[in-house]
Amino acid sequence: MIRPVLAALLLALSATAQTAAAQPVSPTLTEIRARGEVRCIVNGSLPGFSAADAGGAMRGLDADFCRAVAAAALGDAGKVRFATVTTVAEALGTLEAGGADLVARNATRLYSREAGRGVASAGTLYFDGLGFLVPAASAVTLPGDLAGRRLCISAAGGAATREALEAALGTGLAITESADGTAMVRALEAGECDAAASDASQLMVRRISDLANPAGFRVLTTVVTREPLGPFVRAGDPAWRAIVFWTLQAMLEAEELEAASSNLVAVMQRNEPALWRLLGVEPGIGAALGLAEDWALQVIAQVGNYAEVFDRSLGAGSPFGLDRGLNDNWNRGGLHYPMPLR
């Protein structure tokens, strides 16, 4: 929801920033505008990334990224129709078949998910890795200590997780596959395995959301794979991929320029060309994408910059309290390096 203090600002910018939608250059964008909503596939059962709150609204990093894309494409972050599926494979198949416009479902960007398929990745929203959740009293401190131990994984990880575990720990593993992430960590809680293996972020979240005694468990600090999680779009529409990709870059750039939903009125007073270009005061980043010149302003005002979304979804403003770590800005030691909007 747009804060009341921004109402006058957005109204004033409507003329100078050309908020009337530009002629779409993307077939997908044309369909979205005719439909009046962005169709976005999310996990739906992973708190912090996408899960329904008490009122039924989808919340989390992935869910808010869907809203950011809707704000860019339609000028209204609320115009999203969420759908949930069980696996990444099912999500990408639905996308490829035309049943969605965007997948934002903690899905790893992989060669095998793009090469020869009708989908394309559109940036990295969260840098992750295959990690391990163990009892707090366990003597295990490094992944190598788990060689020969009993491991629980979820069915969603399946063969890919097994392959990664065997590459890191050897082939003498006793692996038990649970129906989903919740069942996986509860199997660990019940003593059915010595560690649960999944994306480290999922383990950190499920430790808080799914276990009766979170303090009785810890996530190892070392991961054994690289898992760049990001949104996917249908291949064949490079203009739509560009819209999704640059929406993420705008959120990261806004953080670097210290422009947030809470301070837009104040930052507009700064005489900074990069900031004015980002917010659409100085035209130049809208027409080529078929968007209004103030599309990034709408994203920041209605959804927030990357730091705001991370904080309320996964960070200090959430029940999970995750550090930014690799997902911090590049100038603070993280891997997020926003592409210049010029």
Phi, psi and omega in degrees: 000138180286129178296143181305325183296341181269350188302312181295322179298312182295324179293317181295326182282344188301328179277309186288330182264002177058060183288346173298132186300134176288165178296123182299140174252000182245127175302322179296317179297321177301315179295319181297317180293324177292323180283327180087015180197155174264128178267116187235126177268128178232172176294307176087348181226023179238095180307146182092330178249307174196116176199148181286137175276186184299333180267003178091359179279138179285128183232153176132173183301312180294316181298318180289333175293321174303318179295322178298318179296321178295322177297320179291315187281323188239352183077010183214109182294343181278352185269065178233134170252112181275143172227147179239144176224166187282320187231161175297320180302317179295319180298314181291326176296318177296318178299311182300325181279358178092011182273000178206163178259340189201140170245122174229082193223055182033054182255130180287138174282112184231149174306314185292343179271349180242317186299122177075010180241167182267035176229159180217139176283156186225043177113170178250117181272329183210126177271123187225186177193158179291119184237186187220135175253127183228160173300144182301328182276357182295148177280354181290126177237337180230153179307323180300336179291347183269000179303128180081359181271172177273129181237141174254136174229169177259157180299331180297327178285317173051224186298325181296319179292318177302315181298317180294321180294318180293325177294325183272326190241355183099177187265355183271047184258143173259102187254128176249129182259123179262163185297323181204183184296321179296313179298326180298309183288332178286332173294321175297316180300326181278359179082016181281349177208170182266342179200152171255137183240125178192184173306135184302322180298318179297320179295319179298319180289312184290334173303321180276317189276334191243349183255142181293327182229080183304326182295343180278004183219155179216153177261129178299146183281347182257134175251161185244000175219168171257127182230083176283109184268134181199174181283154175235148175231170177287138177289160177097357178227078184298333179292322178290319175301319180297320179299313181294314180300313184285339171298315176297316180298323178296321178294321178289319179296321178299319177299314182297325179274003179060037174256120183229167180298335184273349186227018186301322180299318181290315185291337178296343180279348181281137180271077181232112182305319181296322180290316180295323178294316179302318185273358176086003176295320174258111184300152175154343183245011183254307191301320183296336179263356185077022182247164172295153181295337182262023185299320181290325175301317179297320178300311184292316182294320187268332184241316180118171174280178185300317182298319180297315182293316178300314184299312184284338182270316189230338189268215187297334180273007181243172176291349190265329175062035180288140170288157177293318178054232180297341183268015173277170176293152184302327183278005172238020176094003179269184182259352181282120185229093186296135176288137182296134176269078178211000000 
